């Protein structure tokens, strides 16, 4: 039963990353070639964004990614686009609708701490960065948003090498963790704390521990080609902890993996579903 609960949260990234030298021009394609627009996206498209949605970045961003008219209004044209150190300007007629993760059914987040995670609900934020992390090309596209006169605006798009990202150490580890089963087994603490719903009581959670021997039966399937991340507010100093979160869109599913760094090595310490 516990294995079935964990498997409910399994997701697999199917995107094909674009070449590094053309990654920004084809960015809109990474999540569009999937299923048709779901009912939630249609609802957002047909409903004007309430003014209060600008208070929380997540509320704004979901509207931004699903509503073409709103997106065109909230891009600061001419938009600054930086690639390989070269800066260009994208004019309004050149912009293509960017749906981000809306059509893949889930998205991912990286946090250094619970305090950093709490920034998701901070209504005083004035900046946020949405990252698209491509493992195949080693590129990270950063979409810089700023709240100007009370309204969130996309002000810059910057493509950088993954190796220069502040989370590069963890991201390189993560990719090997999800693509190499032997390495994954070696990257577990002696016991991995498990917290999940109690199959006998819908209103309670159960806790236990997983060992390397029992891990294969509970291991969730994780995206291995591309990740999204949202940086809420200014970046904070790196720590020896990393919380990887996978959240479903409109289905309430959530998976949380807590990793700890020991020297140059990361290890999984806790899984919460």
Phi and psi in degrees as GROMACS dihedral restraints (atoms count N, CA, C in turn):
[ dihedral_restraints ]
;  ai    aj    ak    al  type     phi  dphi    fc
    3     4     5     6     1   -63.2    20    10
    4     5     6     7     1   -38.0    20    10
    6     7     8     9     1   -63.8    20    10
    7     8     9    10     1   -40.1    20    10
    9    10    11    12     1   -64.0    20    10
   10    11    12    13     1   -37.8    20    10
   12    13    14    15     1   -61.3    20    10
   13    14    15    16     1   -46.5    20    10
   15    16    17    18     1   -63.8    20    10
   16    17    18    19     1   -41.4    20    10
   18    19    20    21     1   -65.3    20    10
   19    20    21    22     1   -22.4    20    10
   21    22    23    24     1   -60.6    20    10
   22    23    24    25     1   -24.8    20    10
   24    25    26    27     1   -95.9    20    10
   25    26    27    28     1     4.1    20    10
   27    28    29    30     1   -73.5    20    10
   28    29    30    31     1   132.9    20    10
   30    31    32    33     1  -138.4    20    10
   31    32    33    34     1   157.1    20    10
   33    34    35    36     1  -135.8    20    10
   34    35    36    37     1   124.2    20    10
   36    37    38    39     1   -73.2    20    10
   37    38    39    40     1   133.7    20    10
   39    40    41    42     1  -117.3    20    10
   40    41    42    43     1     7.8    20    10
   42    43    44    45     1   -73.3    20    10
   43    44    45    46     1   153.0    20    10
   45    46    47    48     1  -108.8    20    10
   46    47    48    49     1   120.1    20    10
   48    49    50    51     1   -72.5    20    10
   49    50    51    52     1   147.3    20    10
   51    52    53    54     1   -83.3    20    10
   52    53    54    55     1   157.2    20    10
   54    55    56    57     1   -58.8    20    10
   55    56    57    58     1   150.5    20    10
   57    58    59    60     1   -60.1    20    10
   58    59    60    61     1   -37.5    20    10
   60    61    62    63     1   -77.5    20    10
   61    62    63    64     1    -3.7    20    10
   63    64    65    66     1  -138.8    20    10
   64    65    66    67     1    21.2    20    10
   66    67    68    69     1   -69.1    20    10
   67    68    69    70     1   -32.8    20    10
   69    70    71    72     1   -77.4    20    10
   70    71    72    73     1   -31.1    20    10
   72    73    74    75     1   -74.0    20    10
   73    74    75    76     1   -19.8    20    10
   75    76    77    78     1  -114.1    20    10
   76    77    78    79     1    14.6    20    10
   78    79    80    81     1   -59.4    20    10
   79    80    81    82     1   -32.6    20    10
   81    82    83    84     1   -69.8    20    10
   82    83    84    85     1   -11.2    20    10
   84    85    86    87     1   -87.9    20    10
   85    86    87    88     1   -13.0    20    10
   87    88    89    90     1   -68.8    20    10
   88    89    90    91     1   -21.1    20    10
   90    91    92    93     1  -128.1    20    10
   91    92    93    94     1     6.8    20    10
   93    94    95    96     1   -88.2    20    10
   94    95    96    97     1   -24.5    20    10
   96    97    98    99     1   -83.9    20    10
   97    98    99   100     1    31.7    20    10
   99   100   101   102     1  -112.0    20    10
  100   101   102   103     1  -146.6    20    10
  102   103   104   105     1   -68.7    20    10
  103   104   105   106     1   167.6    20    10
  105   106   107   108     1   -65.1    20    10
  106   107   108   109     1   164.9    20    10
  108   109   110   111     1   -57.1    20    10
  109   110   111   112     1   130.6    20    10
  111   112   113   114     1   -81.6    20    10
  112   113   114   115     1   174.9    20    10
  114   115   116   117     1   -64.6    20    10
  115   116   117   118     1   -34.9    20    10
  117   118   119   120     1   -64.3    20    10
  118   119   120   121     1   -42.8    20    10
  120   121   122   123     1   -64.9    20    10
  121   122   123   124     1   -40.8    20    10
  123   124   125   126     1   -61.2    20    10
  124   125   126   127     1   -40.5    20    10
  126   127   128   129     1   -62.8    20    10
  127   128   129   130     1   -43.9    20    10
  129   130   131   132     1   -63.2    20    10
  130   131   132   133     1   -40.9    20    10
  132   133   134   135     1   -62.4    20    10
  133   134   135   136     1   -34.6    20    10
  135   136   137   138     1   -90.3    20    10
  136   137   138   139     1    -6.7    20    10
  138   139   140   141     1  -115.1    20    10
  139   140   141   142     1   123.8    20    10
  141   142   143   144     1   -60.0    20    10
  142   143   144   145     1   141.0    20    10
  144   145   146   147     1   -70.1    20    10
  145   146   147   148     1   125.7    20    10
  147   148   149   150     1   -66.5    20    10
  148   149   150   151     1   150.0    20    10
  150   151   152   153     1   -58.6    20    10
  151   152   153   154     1   -32.9    20    10
  153   154   155   156     1   -64.8    20    10
  154   155   156   157     1   -18.8    20    10
  156   157   158   159     1   -66.8    20    10
  157   158   159   160     1   -16.9    20    10
  159   160   161   162     1   -76.6    20    10
  160   161   162   163     1    -9.4    20    10
  162   163   164   165     1   -71.5    20    10
  163   164   165   166     1   -45.4    20    10
  165   166   167   168     1  -104.5    20    10
  166   167   168   169     1   132.9    20    10
  168   169   170   171     1   -60.5    20    10
  169   170   171   172     1   -41.1    20    10
  171   172   173   174     1   -59.8    20    10
  172   173   174   175     1   -42.1    20    10
  174   175   176   177     1   -60.9    20    10
  175   176   177   178     1   -45.1    20    10
  177   178   179   180     1   -62.9    20    10
  178   179   180   181     1   -46.6    20    10
  180   181   182   183     1   -65.4    20    10
  181   182   183   184     1   -38.3    20    10
  183   184   185   186     1   -63.5    20    10
  184   185   186   187     1   -37.0    20    10
  186   187   188   189     1   -68.3    20    10
  187   188   189   190     1   -41.5    20    10
  189   190   191   192     1   -59.6    20    10
  190   191   192   193     1   -41.6    20    10
  192   193   194   195     1   -77.6    20    10
  193   194   195   196     1   -16.7    20    10
  195   196   197   198     1  -110.9    20    10
  196   197   198   199     1   -17.5    20    10
  198   199   200   201     1  -114.0    20    10
  199   200   201   202     1   107.6    20    10
  201   202   203   204     1   -62.4    20    10
  202   203   204   205     1   -43.6    20    10
  204   205   206   207     1   -62.1    20    10
  205   206   207   208     1   -43.9    20    10
  207   208   209   210     1   -63.7    20    10
  208   209   210   211     1   -41.5    20    10
  210   211   212   213     1   -60.2    20    10
  211   212   213   214     1   -43.1    20    10
  213   214   215   216     1   -63.8    20    10
  214   215   216   217     1   -31.3    20    10
  216   217   218   219     1   -76.0    20    10
  217   218   219   220     1   -26.2    20    10
  219   220   221   222     1  -105.9    20    10
  220   221   222   223     1    16.6    20    10
  222   223   224   225     1  -103.6    20    10
  223   224   225   226     1   127.9    20    10
  225   226   227   228     1   -81.1    20    10
  226   227   228   229     1    88.7    20    10
  228   229   230   231     1   -83.3    20    10
  229   230   231   232     1   146.0    20    10
  231   232   233   234     1   -68.6    20    10
  232   233   234   235     1   131.1    20    10
  234   235   236   237     1   -82.5    20    10
  235   236   237   238     1   131.4    20    10
  237   238   239   240     1   -74.0    20    10
  238   239   240   241     1   124.7    20    10
  240   241   242   243     1  -124.7    20    10
  241   242   243   244     1   121.7    20    10
  243   244   245   246     1  -113.8    20    10
  244   245   246   247     1   129.2    20    10
  246   247   248   249     1  -143.4    20    10
  247   248   249   250     1   124.2    20    10
  249   250   251   252     1    53.3    20    10
  250   251   252   253     1    35.1    20    10
  252   253   254   255     1    84.5    20    10
  253   254   255   256     1    -9.3    20    10
  255   256   257   258     1   -93.6    20    10
  256   257   258   259     1   134.9    20    10
  258   259   260   261     1  -108.4    20    10
  259   260   261   262     1   130.5    20    10
  261   262   263   264     1  -130.8    20    10
  262   263   264   265     1   174.2    20    10
  264   265   266   267     1  -121.8    20    10
  265   266   267   268     1   129.4    20    10
  267   268   269   270     1   -99.6    20    10
  268   269   270   271     1   124.2    20    10
  270   271   272   273     1   -86.6    20    10
  271   272   273   274     1   161.1    20    10
  273   274   275   276     1   -53.2    20    10
  274   275   276   277     1   -45.9    20    10
  276   277   278   279     1   -65.0    20    10
  277   278   279   280     1   -18.6    20    10
  279   280   281   282     1   -87.9    20    10
  280   281   282   283     1   -13.8    20    10
  282   283   284   285     1   -74.8    20    10
  283   284   285   286     1   135.0    20    10
  285   286   287   288     1  -110.6    20    10
  286   287   288   289     1   139.8    20    10
  288   289   290   291     1   -52.5    20    10
  289   290   291   292     1   126.5    20    10
  291   292   293   294     1  -110.6    20    10
  292   293   294   295     1   113.0    20    10
  294   295   296   297     1   -95.7    20    10
  295   296   297   298     1    -3.8    20    10
  297   298   299   300     1    51.5    20    10
  298   299   300   301     1  -126.6    20    10
  300   301   302   303     1   -95.8    20    10
  301   302   303   304     1    10.1    20    10
  303   304   305   306     1   -60.7    20    10
  304   305   306   307     1   -28.6    20    10
  306   307   308   309     1  -104.0    20    10
  307   308   309   310     1     8.6    20    10
  309   310   311   312     1  -104.4    20    10
  310   311   312   313     1    -5.8    20    10
  312   313   314   315     1    86.5    20    10
  313   314   315   316     1    -4.8    20    10
  315   316   317   318     1  -159.3    20    10
  316   317   318   319     1   166.0    20    10
  318   319   320   321     1  -146.5    20    10
  319   320   321   322     1   167.9    20    10
  321   322   323   324     1  -124.3    20    10
  322   323   324   325     1   154.5    20    10
  324   325   326   327     1  -140.3    20    10
  325   326   327   328     1   152.4    20    10
  327   328   329   330     1  -127.0    20    10
  328   329   330   331     1   129.9    20    10
  330   331   332   333     1  -133.9    20    10
  331   332   333   334     1   147.6    20    10
  333   334   335   336     1   -85.4    20    10
  334   335   336   337     1   -21.5    20    10
  336   337   338   339     1  -162.7    20    10
  337   338   339   340     1   169.4    20    10
  339   340   341   342     1   -65.4    20    10
  340   341   342   343     1   -34.5    20    10
  342   343   344   345     1   -62.8    20    10
  343   344   345   346     1   -42.1    20    10
  345   346   347   348     1   -66.8    20    10
  346   347   348   349     1   -37.2    20    10
  348   349   350   351     1   -61.6    20    10
  349   350   351   352     1   -34.7    20    10
  351   352   353   354     1   -65.0    20    10
  352   353   354   355     1   -16.9    20    10
  354   355   356   357     1   -64.2    20    10
  355   356   357   358     1   -18.4    20    10
  357   358   359   360     1   -58.5    20    10
  358   359   360   361     1   -29.0    20    10
  360   361   362   363     1  -104.1    20    10
  361   362   363   364     1    15.6    20    10
  363   364   365   366     1   -87.1    20    10
  364   365   366   367     1   113.9    20    10
  366   367   368   369     1   -82.0    20    10
  367   368   369   370     1    -3.4    20    10
  369   370   371   372     1   -94.1    20    10
  370   371   372   373     1     0.5    20    10
  372   373   374   375     1   -60.2    20    10
  373   374   375   376     1   144.3    20    10
  375   376   377   378     1  -122.2    20    10
  376   377   378   379     1    -2.3    20    10
  378   379   380   381     1  -150.9    20    10
  379   380   381   382     1   151.7    20    10
  381   382   383   384     1  -158.2    20    10
  382   383   384   385     1   151.1    20    10
  384   385   386   387     1  -127.1    20    10
  385   386   387   388     1   128.3    20    10
  387   388   389   390     1  -101.4    20    10
  388   389   390   391     1   123.9    20    10
  390   391   392   393     1  -109.3    20    10
  391   392   393   394     1   136.3    20    10
  393   394   395   396     1  -111.4    20    10
  394   395   396   397     1   115.5    20    10
  396   397   398   399     1  -107.1    20    10
  397   398   399   400     1   113.1    20    10
  399   400   401   402     1  -101.9    20    10
  400   401   402   403     1   117.1    20    10
  402   403   404   405     1   -77.8    20    10
  403   404   405   406     1   -35.3    20    10
  405   406   407   408     1   -64.7    20    10
  406   407   408   409     1   -35.3    20    10
  408   409   410   411     1  -105.7    20    10
  409   410   411   412     1    -8.8    20    10
  411   412   413   414     1    67.2    20    10
  412   413   414   415     1    35.9    20    10
  414   415   416   417     1  -122.4    20    10
  415   416   417   418     1   149.5    20    10
  417   418   419   420     1  -127.2    20    10
  418   419   420   421     1   121.5    20    10
  420   421   422   423     1   -96.7    20    10
  421   422   423   424     1   123.6    20    10
  423   424   425   426     1  -109.4    20    10
  424   425   426   427     1   122.4    20    10
  426   427   428   429     1  -101.5    20    10
  427   428   429   430     1   110.5    20    10
  429   430   431   432     1   -89.7    20    10
  430   431   432   433     1   120.2    20    10
  432   433   434   435     1  -111.7    20    10
  433   434   435   436     1   141.9    20    10
  435   436   437   438     1  -134.1    20    10
  436   437   438   439     1   146.2    20    10
  438   439   440   441     1   -93.4    20    10
  439   440   441   442     1   111.5    20    10
  441   442   443   444     1  -113.1    20    10
  442   443   444   445     1   121.1    20    10
  444   445   446   447     1    52.2    20    10
  445   446   447   448     1    40.2    20    10
  447   448   449   450     1    85.3    20    10
  448   449   450   451     1    -2.3    20    10
  450   451   452   453     1  -121.0    20    10
  451   452   453   454     1   131.2    20    10
  453   454   455   456     1   -71.3    20    10
  454   455   456   457     1   135.4    20    10
  456   457   458   459     1  -135.9    20    10
  457   458   459   460     1   141.9    20    10
  459   460   461   462     1   -81.5    20    10
  460   461   462   463     1   118.6    20    10
  462   463   464   465     1  -112.4    20    10
  463   464   465   466     1   -15.1    20    10
  465   466   467   468     1  -164.5    20    10
  466   467   468   469     1   147.1    20    10
  468   469   470   471     1  -126.5    20    10
  469   470   471   472     1   124.6    20    10
  471   472   473   474     1  -130.3    20    10
  472   473   474   475     1   120.8    20    10
  474   475   476   477     1   -98.4    20    10
  475   476   477   478     1   123.2    20    10
  477   478   479   480     1  -130.0    20    10
  478   479   480   481     1   159.6    20    10
  480   481   482   483     1   -66.8    20    10
  481   482   483   484     1   141.9    20    10
  483   484   485   486     1   -58.6    20    10
  484   485   486   487     1   -34.7    20    10
  486   487   488   489     1   -62.5    20    10
  487   488   489   490     1   -21.7    20    10
  489   490   491   492     1   -94.4    20    10
  490   491   492   493     1    -1.0    20    10
  492   493   494   495     1   -71.8    20    10
  493   494   495   496     1   141.9    20    10
  495   496   497   498     1   -57.6    20    10
  496   497   498   499     1   -24.4    20    10
  498   499   500   501     1   -98.4    20    10
  499   500   501   502     1    17.9    20    10
  501   502   503   504     1   -55.9    20    10
  502   503   504   505     1   -43.3    20    10
  504   505   506   507     1   -58.9    20    10
  505   506   507   508     1   -47.6    20    10
  507   508   509   510     1   -69.6    20    10
  508   509   510   511     1   -40.6    20    10
  510   511   512   513     1   -62.9    20    10
  511   512   513   514     1   -40.8    20    10
  513   514   515   516     1   -64.6    20    10
  514   515   516   517     1   -40.9    20    10
  516   517   518   519     1   -63.0    20    10
  517   518   519   520     1   -46.8    20    10
  519   520   521   522     1   -58.1    20    10
  520   521   522   523     1   -43.6    20    10
  522   523   524   525     1   -61.9    20    10
  523   524   525   526     1   -40.2    20    10
  525   526   527   528     1   -70.5    20    10
  526   527   528   529     1   -35.6    20    10
  528   529   530   531     1   -59.9    20    10
  529   530   531   532     1   -39.3    20    10
  531   532   533   534     1   -91.7    20    10
  532   533   534   535     1    -8.2    20    10
  534   535   536   537     1  -114.5    20    10
  535   536   537   538     1    -8.1    20    10
  537   538   539   540     1  -129.1    20    10
  538   539   540   541     1   103.3    20    10
  540   541   542   543     1   -64.9    20    10
  541   542   543   544     1   -34.5    20    10
  543   544   545   546     1   -66.2    20    10
  544   545   546   547     1   -46.8    20    10
  546   547   548   549     1   -62.1    20    10
  547   548   549   550     1   -37.5    20    10
  549   550   551   552     1   -60.7    20    10
  550   551   552   553     1   -45.1    20    10
  552   553   554   555     1   -62.8    20    10
  553   554   555   556     1   -30.2    20    10
  555   556   557   558     1   -81.3    20    10
  556   557   558   559     1   -11.9    20    10
  558   559   560   561     1  -105.1    20    10
  559   560   561   562     1    31.2    20    10
  561   562   563   564     1  -110.5    20    10
  562   563   564   565     1   144.0    20    10
  564   565   566   567     1   -62.7    20    10
  565   566   567   568     1   165.2    20    10
  567   568   569   570     1   -54.2    20    10
  568   569   570   571     1   -37.9    20    10
  570   571   572   573     1  -134.1    20    10
  571   572   573   574     1   134.7    20    10
  573   574   575   576     1  -104.2    20    10
  574   575   576   577     1   119.9    20    10
  576   577   578   579     1   -66.6    20    10
  577   578   579   580     1   135.3    20    10
  579   580   581   582     1  -122.5    20    10
  580   581   582   583     1   130.4    20    10
  582   583   584   585     1  -129.9    20    10
  583   584   585   586     1   125.8    20    10
  585   586   587   588     1  -158.7    20    10
  586   587   588   589     1   174.2    20    10
  588   589   590   591     1   -65.5    20    10
  589   590   591   592     1   143.0    20    10
  591   592   593   594     1   -79.0    20    10
  592   593   594   595     1   118.8    20    10
  594   595   596   597     1   -63.9    20    10
  595   596   597   598     1   -16.2    20    10
  597   598   599   600     1   -97.6    20    10
  598   599   600   601     1    -7.0    20    10
  600   601   602   603     1  -151.8    20    10
  601   602   603   604     1   110.7    20    10
  603   604   605   606     1   -64.4    20    10
  604   605   606   607     1   -17.3    20    10
  606   607   608   609     1  -102.4    20    10
  607   608   609   610     1     5.1    20    10
  609   610   611   612     1  -124.7    20    10
  610   611   612   613     1   158.7    20    10
  612   613   614   615     1  -113.4    20    10
  613   614   615   616     1   154.7    20    10
  615   616   617   618     1  -117.7    20    10
  616   617   618   619     1   149.9    20    10
  618   619   620   621     1  -126.2    20    10
  619   620   621   622     1   149.2    20    10
  621   622   623   624     1  -167.9    20    10
  622   623   624   625     1  -166.6    20    10
  624   625   626   627     1  -134.2    20    10
  625   626   627   628     1   141.9    20    10
  627   628   629   630     1  -110.4    20    10
  628   629   630   631     1   141.8    20    10
  630   631   632   633     1  -110.5    20    10
  631   632   633   634     1   165.1    20    10
  633   634   635   636     1   -53.7    20    10
  634   635   636   637     1   -29.8    20    10
  636   637   638   639     1   -71.6    20    10
  637   638   639   640     1   -36.4    20    10
  639   640   641   642     1   -92.7    20    10
  640   641   642   643     1   -12.6    20    10
  642   643   644   645     1   -55.9    20    10
  643   644   645   646     1   -44.6    20    10
  645   646   647   648     1   -54.4    20    10
  646   647   648   649     1   -29.9    20    10
  648   649   650   651     1   -75.4    20    10
  649   650   651   652     1   -18.5    20    10
  651   652   653   654     1  -114.1    20    10
  652   653   654   655     1   -11.0    20    10
  654   655   656   657     1   -60.0    20    10
  655   656   657   658     1   123.1    20    10
  657   658   659   660     1   -77.2    20    10
  658   659   660   661     1   153.9    20    10
  660   661   662   663     1   -85.1    20    10
  661   662   663   664     1   126.5    20    10
  663   664   665   666     1  -119.6    20    10
  664   665   666   667     1   152.4    20    10
  666   667   668   669     1   -63.1    20    10
  667   668   669   670     1   136.4    20    10
  669   670   671   672     1  -122.3    20    10
  670   671   672   673     1    -0.5    20    10
  672   673   674   675     1  -107.8    20    10
  673   674   675   676     1   -39.7    20    10
  675   676   677   678     1  -152.2    20    10
  676   677   678   679     1   144.2    20    10
  678   679   680   681     1  -124.4    20    10
  679   680   681   682     1   155.1    20    10
  681   682   683   684     1  -107.8    20    10
  682   683   684   685     1   153.7    20    10
  684   685   686   687     1  -149.0    20    10
  685   686   687   688     1   147.6    20    10
  687   688   689   690     1  -122.2    20    10
  688   689   690   691     1   125.3    20    10
  690   691   692   693     1  -100.2    20    10
  691   692   693   694     1   113.5    20    10
  693   694   695   696     1   -92.7    20    10
  694   695   696   697     1   113.9    20    10
  696   697   698   699     1    77.6    20    10
  697   698   699   700     1  -169.8    20    10
  699   700   701   702     1   -62.0    20    10
  700   701   702   703     1   148.5    20    10
  702   703   704   705     1   -67.0    20    10
  703   704   705   706     1   143.5    20    10
  705   706   707   708     1  -106.9    20    10
  706   707   708   709     1   160.1    20    10
  708   709   710   711     1   -55.7    20    10
  709   710   711   712     1   143.9    20    10
  711   712   713   714     1   -66.5    20    10
  712   713   714   715     1   150.6    20    10
  714   715   716   717     1  -127.0    20    10
  715   716   717   718     1  -178.6    20    10
  717   718   719   720     1   -93.0    20    10
  718   719   720   721     1    16.6    20    10
  720   721   722   723     1  -122.6    20    10
  721   722   723   724     1   148.6    20    10
  723   724   725   726     1  -144.9    20    10
  724   725   726   727     1   125.3    20    10
  726   727   728   729     1  -105.0    20    10
  727   728   729   730     1   114.9    20    10
  729   730   731   732     1   -98.1    20    10
  730   731   732   733     1   123.2    20    10
  732   733   734   735     1  -120.5    20    10
  733   734   735   736     1   133.4    20    10
  735   736   737   738     1  -117.7    20    10
  736   737   738   739     1   121.2    20    10
  738   739   740   741     1  -121.7    20    10
  739   740   741   742     1   133.3    20    10
  741   742   743   744     1   -77.3    20    10
  742   743   744   745     1   155.0    20    10
  744   745   746   747     1   -98.1    20    10
  745   746   747   748     1   117.8    20    10
  747   748   749   750     1    67.0    20    10
  748   749   750   751     1    14.7    20    10
  750   751   752   753     1  -126.2    20    10
  751   752   753   754     1    -0.6    20    10
  753   754   755   756     1    75.0    20    10
  754   755   756   757     1     0.4    20    10
  756   757   758   759     1   -74.2    20    10
  757   758   759   760     1   141.7    20    10
  759   760   761   762     1  -152.8    20    10
  760   761   762   763     1   134.2    20    10
  762   763   764   765     1  -128.0    20    10
  763   764   765   766     1   134.5    20    10
  765   766   767   768     1  -131.0    20    10
  766   767   768   769     1   125.7    20    10
  768   769   770   771     1  -118.6    20    10
  769   770   771   772     1   128.3    20    10
  771   772   773   774     1  -108.6    20    10
  772   773   774   775     1   122.8    20    10
  774   775   776   777     1  -112.4    20    10
  775   776   777   778     1   149.0    20    10
  777   778   779   780     1  -126.8    20    10
  778   779   780   781     1   141.0    20    10
  780   781   782   783     1   -95.9    20    10
  781   782   783   784     1   131.1    20    10
  783   784   785   786     1  -118.2    20    10
  784   785   786   787     1    98.7    20    10
  786   787   788   789     1    67.0    20    10
  787   788   789   790     1  -118.8    20    10
  789   790   791   792     1   -95.2    20    10
  790   791   792   793     1     2.0    20    10
  792   793   794   795     1  -113.5    20    10
  793   794   795   796     1   141.7    20    10
  795   796   797   798     1  -103.5    20    10
  796   797   798   799     1   146.0    20    10
  798   799   800   801     1  -138.1    20    10
  799   800   801   802     1   143.8    20    10
  801   802   803   804     1   -76.8    20    10
  802   803   804   805     1   127.2    20    10
  804   805   806   807     1  -111.8    20    10
  805   806   807   808     1   -26.3    20    10
  807   808   809   810     1  -155.0    20    10
  808   809   810   811     1   143.5    20    10
  810   811   812   813     1  -129.8    20    10
  811   812   813   814     1   128.7    20    10
  813   814   815   816     1  -124.9    20    10
  814   815   816   817     1   131.0    20    10
